[in-house]
């Protein structure tokens, strides 16, 4: 199985981190997009290159003050 790479974008970070930078805002992730090939990502991106699928069966939880665990399932 190939490695799945995740990039937190600037826009995503702005939505997630609270104004005081002491924690996170409540954010609902409604889908996870998957691309068809490897490419060098950028935090300024606003979309996925060569998106082939969008998964909507997802879940997650905070596992430590600086870590969020996200699970996406392709059904």
N, CA, C and O of each residue as an XYZ file, in Angstrom:
300
protein
N       0.851     -1.181      0.000
C       0.000      0.000      0.000
C       0.888      1.233      0.000
O       1.850      1.300      0.765
N       0.585      2.197     -0.837
C       1.385      3.416     -0.907
C       1.049      4.357      0.240
O      -0.033      4.300      0.825
N       2.000      5.219      0.539
C       1.836      6.169      1.636
C       0.842      7.256      1.240
O       0.883      7.760      0.118
N      -0.042      7.613      2.153
C      -1.011      8.682      1.940
C      -0.452      9.953      2.562
O      -0.183      9.994      3.763
N      -0.279     10.979      1.757
C       0.270     12.241      2.237
C      -0.847     13.236      2.492
O      -1.816     13.300      1.735
N      -0.714     14.001      3.545
C      -1.724     14.973      3.950
C      -1.065     16.337      4.069
O      -0.008     16.462      4.686
N      -1.678     17.361      3.486
C      -1.174     18.728      3.606
C      -2.255     19.601      4.212
O      -3.374     19.657      3.702
N      -1.926     20.279      5.293
C      -2.836     21.261      5.896
C      -2.619     22.577      5.155
O      -1.525     23.139      5.192
N      -3.651     23.064      4.488
C      -3.527     24.315      3.737
C      -3.638     25.521      4.661
O      -4.113     25.416      5.792
N      -3.193     26.663      4.160
C      -3.314     27.910      4.925
C      -4.776     28.188      5.259
O      -5.099     28.576      6.381
N      -5.661     27.986      4.277
C      -7.095     28.229      4.497
C      -7.645     27.277      5.556
O      -8.439     27.685      6.404
N      -7.230     26.022      5.514
C      -7.675     25.057      6.512
C      -7.181     25.403      7.903
O      -7.925     25.297      8.878
N      -5.932     25.815      7.995
C      -5.358     26.196      9.294
C      -6.076     27.414      9.870
O      -6.325     27.470     11.075
N      -6.415     28.396      9.017
C      -7.131     29.589      9.484
C      -8.495     29.226     10.059
O      -8.926     29.823     11.045
N      -9.173     28.262      9.460
C     -10.476     27.825      9.962
C     -10.340     27.020     11.249
O     -11.199     27.099     12.127
N      -9.276     26.254     11.362
C      -9.114     25.334     12.482
C      -8.608     25.996     13.761
O      -9.153     25.748     14.836
N      -7.581     26.829     13.663
C      -6.951     27.414     14.855
C      -7.754     28.621     15.327
O      -8.116     29.482     14.526
N      -8.035     28.683     16.640
C      -8.830     29.794     17.164
C      -8.045     31.107     17.146
O      -6.824     31.103     16.996
N      -8.742     32.215     17.299
C      -8.134     33.545     17.180
C      -7.010     33.770     18.185
O      -6.042     34.465     17.876
N      -7.118     33.196     19.383
C      -6.080     33.367     20.408
C      -4.912     32.401     20.239
O      -3.926     32.469     20.973
N      -5.033     31.503     19.263
C      -4.018     30.477     19.006
C      -3.748     29.616     20.246
O      -2.613     29.230     20.522
N      -4.823     29.329     20.979
C      -4.714     28.498     22.176
C      -5.437     27.167     22.026
O      -5.483     26.378     22.970
N      -5.990     26.916     20.872
C      -6.741     25.683     20.634
C      -7.384     25.738     19.269
O      -6.963     26.498     18.397
N      -8.408     24.925     19.093
C      -9.058     24.853     17.792
C     -10.513     25.275     17.867
O     -11.166     25.164     18.904
N     -10.998     25.763     16.733
C     -12.422     26.017     16.572
C     -13.102     24.684     16.283
O     -12.446     23.727     15.871
N     -14.402     24.620     16.497
C     -15.159     23.437     16.098
C     -15.295     23.491     14.580
O     -15.864     24.438     14.037
N     -14.777     22.480     13.900
C     -14.788     22.420     12.440
C     -15.382     21.084     12.025
O     -15.025     20.041     12.574
N     -16.283     21.116     11.061
C     -16.864     19.880     10.529
C     -16.214     19.573      9.187
O     -16.339     20.350      8.240
N     -15.524     18.450      9.107
C     -14.941     17.994      7.844
C     -15.992     17.127      7.175
O     -16.377     16.089      7.715
N     -16.461     17.539      6.005
C     -17.562     16.827      5.361
C     -17.100     15.888      4.255
O     -17.862     15.021      3.825
N     -15.856     16.047      3.785
C     -15.345     15.144      2.761
C     -13.822     15.214      2.713
O     -13.205     16.169      3.184
N     -13.238     14.167      2.128
C     -11.798     14.093      1.909
C     -11.596     13.800      0.431
O     -12.148     12.829     -0.087
N     -10.810     14.628     -0.255
C     -10.551     14.436     -1.679
C      -9.270     13.656     -1.905
O      -8.296     13.821     -1.170
N      -9.272     12.799     -2.932
C      -8.097     12.007     -3.294
C      -7.680     12.332     -4.716
O      -8.520     12.450     -5.608
N      -6.370     12.476     -4.924
C      -5.838     12.746     -6.258
C      -5.283     11.479     -6.886
O      -5.065     10.481     -6.200
N      -5.056     11.522     -8.201
C      -4.634     10.331     -8.936
C      -3.130     10.148     -9.006
O      -2.663      9.105     -9.465
N      -2.356     11.132     -8.564
C      -0.907     10.988     -8.681
C      -0.206     11.837     -7.630
O      -0.809     12.710     -7.005
N       1.086     11.560     -7.449
C       1.907     12.335     -6.523
C       2.276     13.667     -7.164
O       2.559     13.723     -8.361
N       2.275     14.714     -6.395
C       2.797     16.010     -6.818
C       3.225     16.774     -5.584
O       2.807     16.451     -4.472
N       4.047     17.774     -5.771
C       4.516     18.581     -4.649
C       3.392     19.522     -4.248
O       2.947     20.346     -5.046
N       2.940     19.398     -3.013
C       1.831     20.221     -2.535
C       2.323     21.570     -2.037
O       3.516     21.779     -1.817
N       1.382     22.469     -1.868
C       1.672     23.802     -1.354
C       0.596     24.160     -0.342
O      -0.573     23.823     -0.534
N       0.976     24.836      0.729
C      -0.013     25.225      1.731
C      -0.978     26.278      1.205
O      -2.024     26.511      1.810
N      -0.640     26.923      0.078
C      -1.529     27.940     -0.493
C      -2.558     27.353     -1.464
O      -3.384     28.091     -2.000
N      -2.521     26.051     -1.695
C      -3.482     25.412     -2.607
C      -4.908     25.580     -2.119
O      -5.162     25.657     -0.917
N      -5.834     25.635     -3.062
C      -7.258     25.689     -2.727
C      -8.024     24.509     -3.326
O      -9.229     24.381     -3.110
N      -7.333     23.647     -4.079
C      -7.967     22.449     -4.623
C      -6.902     21.375     -4.851
O      -5.703     21.648     -4.789
N      -7.359     20.158     -5.112
C      -6.475     19.017     -5.330
C      -6.198     18.883     -6.821
O      -7.103     19.028     -7.642
N      -4.950     18.608     -7.165
C      -4.597     18.357     -8.557
C      -5.047     16.946     -8.938
O      -4.804     15.991     -8.200
N      -5.693     16.823    -10.076
C      -6.160     15.524    -10.591
C      -7.025     14.760     -9.595
O      -6.814     13.569     -9.366
N      -8.000     15.449     -9.005
C      -8.888     14.769     -8.054
C      -9.668     13.676     -8.772
O     -10.236     13.900     -9.841
N      -9.687     12.481     -8.164
C     -10.405     11.353     -8.763
C     -11.556     10.856     -7.901
O     -12.446     10.159     -8.388
N     -11.538     11.214     -6.625
C     -12.585     10.710     -5.746
C     -12.724     11.617     -4.536
O     -11.753     12.217     -4.074
N     -13.963     11.708     -4.023
C     -14.235     12.461     -2.802
C     -14.961     11.521     -1.851
O     -16.048     11.029     -2.155
N     -14.348     11.278     -0.695
C     -14.913     10.375      0.305
C     -15.726     11.166      1.315
O     -15.297     12.221      1.782
N     -16.904     10.649      1.648
C     -17.765     11.335      2.610
C     -17.986     10.521      3.879
O     -18.613     11.007      4.821
N     -17.480      9.284      3.918
C     -17.549      8.478      5.131
C     -16.264      8.727      5.907
O     -15.252      8.062      5.687
N     -16.317      9.695      6.820
C     -15.119     10.096      7.552
C     -15.446     10.310      9.021
O     -16.603     10.505      9.394
N     -14.438     10.273      9.825
C     -14.581     10.532     11.249
C     -13.252     11.014     11.792
O     -12.241     10.992     11.089
N     -13.251     11.442     13.020
C     -12.003     11.896     13.602
C     -12.163     12.299     15.041
O     -13.275     12.406     15.556
N     -11.029     12.523     15.690
C     -11.041     12.982     17.072
C      -9.695     13.606     17.404
O      -8.690     13.334     16.747
N      -9.690     14.434     18.418
C      -8.460     15.032     18.925
C      -7.788     13.984     19.803
O      -8.400     13.474     20.742
N      -6.523     13.659     19.501
C      -5.815     12.651     20.288
C      -4.744     13.259     21.195
O      -4.254     12.591     22.105
N      -4.381     14.502     20.959
C      -3.479     15.251     21.833
C      -3.637     16.727     21.481
O      -4.278     17.041     20.478
N      -3.081     17.632     22.261
C      -3.286     19.061     21.993
C      -2.871     19.519     20.592
O      -3.387     20.519     20.092
N      -1.947     18.798     19.957
C      -1.490     19.218     18.629
C      -1.711     18.164     17.547
O      -1.101     18.233     16.480
N      -2.585     17.184     17.819
C      -2.797     16.099     16.855
C      -4.275     15.767     16.717
O      -4.984     15.587     17.707
N      -4.727     15.690     15.461
C      -6.089     15.265     15.150
C      -5.990     13.991     14.324
O      -5.250     13.950     13.341
N      -6.721     12.958     14.706
C      -6.745     11.699     13.977
C      -7.978     11.717     13.076
O      -9.100     11.875     13.558
N      -7.770     11.556     11.763
C      -8.871     11.542     10.797
C      -8.876     10.191     10.094
O      -7.831      9.704      9.663
N     -10.060      9.585      9.978
C     -10.227      8.325      9.272
C     -11.195      8.547      8.120
O     -12.262      9.134      8.304
N     -10.824      8.078      6.929
C     -11.705      8.162      5.761
C     -11.869      6.753      5.202
O     -10.897      6.004      5.100
N     -13.101      6.392      4.840
C     -13.380      5.045      4.344
C     -14.003      5.124      2.963
O     -14.947      5.882      2.735
N     -13.462      4.328      2.039
C     -13.995      4.251      0.684
C     -14.987      3.103      0.646
O     -14.602      1.934      0.688
N     -16.286      3.446      0.565
C     -17.314      2.405      0.566
C     -17.880      2.192     -0.812
O     -18.760      1.350     -0.994
